[in-house]
Amino acid sequence: MPIARAASRAAVRLGAVVLSGALLVACGSGSSGGTSDSAGGKVTLTVDLFGSFGYQEAGLYAEYQKLHPDITIKQSDTQEEPDYWKSLQTRLAGGGGLADVQGVEVGRIASVTQQQSDKFEDLKQYGADTLKDQFAEAKWSAATTQDGRILGLGTDVGPEAMCYRTDLFKKAGLPTDRAELAQKWSTWEGYLDLGKQYMAKAPAKSAWLDSVGSLYSIMIGQEKERYYDASGKLVYEQNPAVKTAWDTSVEAAGAGLSAKLDQWSPQWNQAFAAGSFATIPCPAWMLSYIKGQAGDGGSGKWDIAKLPGGAGNWGGSYLSVPRAAEHKKEAYELIKWLTAPEQQAKLFRDQGLFPSSTGAIAQVADAKDPYFSDAPIGQIFGDAAKAAPVQVLGVHDANVAQQITNALSEVERKGTPSAKAWSTVKKGVDNVIG
């Protein structure tokens, strides 16, 4: 569910990871030119994002401005992605008030390529086509139109794994070795079976997982086709992958495996430190969120294992240049630099955002995280990123996902029957899409 991930960016209190080798930040150059803000060729580039992309926090803007003395970068930020997207749609329709660089969440990129391609610059005219080999195929293809226009450069991705509390596992008599667990829960059926074993001896006030919504989101992230097929047809009602993820989530709710916590709620945030759940499906960006919520007291109590059921992706974003941008060429040079392998590797080291750049993935392959019991996060998430399917993204992916997870919350919290909840999904999707 990409939008949940987007909302989470704003609340992340970030923690660093330890890399086995030094990561050197590139000192590449970008060109200046085009329209100037004042005499002497000074240019102010405006960047409009949602949540936290980590550029300011990692010092990348300051570094770029040092490399390009005639460039000043000013960032604006909207906390919640849905609010940001709504505002962006208004400004795109009116043609005014747009920044030189606009962020686009992965759940919205199909809307850009299929419905709004006339509103964004084709980055190929600035040479972006030469960058294709730097990015994972799934990331690159999602921002490319059918006729080959390139409408965005990829930032991070969300390869998936399973985070778990070793201290709670020990209390319930379960193994804690990540390789052994990966074998025991190689399938989602195995994951639920282990959850039932946990609940039989679980510590007081502790559940197996945080919410069935997170279970659904991580499972559907393993699928190539989810809500739309390759032709752009809405197929979520007929898609067996959606049904499997739904049924598995409903089963988990019925078995009492969930802590019944709405993700991103205050209660959910507090539960990380309280030990209210033993496992949580976690894309790479979730690690920093866990650190922020669990605090120093959680260090060494968490570990990470391979995800049940195969590799998948949940989340990620793009940087795009609107047609109405004032400084298009300079904007392209900036996003080219920000998404280059060296900068993506630094963002992973400093901010925990996993790279979409294949070169950066190679640079962080030996990364380990002491907070998560020295888990080899570079290997775990790198393998997942390489094996994740090239997903078919539809124009209303985010809206469909939100309706489904909302309905699953009703199932786990109120005991709403599965059939009734699914009927609510269909009505909600119809209302949103029209």
Protein Blocks (a to p, Z undefined) as FASTA:
>chain_A
ZZlmmmmmmmpccdddddfbdcdddfbdcdeedjdfbehhiacdddddehjehlmmnomm
mmmmmmmmmbccdddddfblklmmmmmmmmmmnopaiafbdcddfklmmmmmmmmmmmpc
cfklnopmmmmmmpcfklmmmmpcfkopafbdcfbdddddddddfklmmmnopafbfklm
mmmmmpfklmmmmmmmmmmmgcehiafbfbfklmmmmmmmmpfblkbcfkopafklmmmk
lmmmmmmmmmmmmnopagoiaehiaklmmmmmnopafbdcddfklmmmmmmmnommlgok
accdddehiacdeedddddddfklmblmlmmmmmmmmmgmklmmmmmmmnopacfbfklm
mmmmmgccfkloopafklmmmmmmmmpccddddfklmmmmmmmmmmmmmmmmnopafklm
mmmmmmmmmmmnZZ
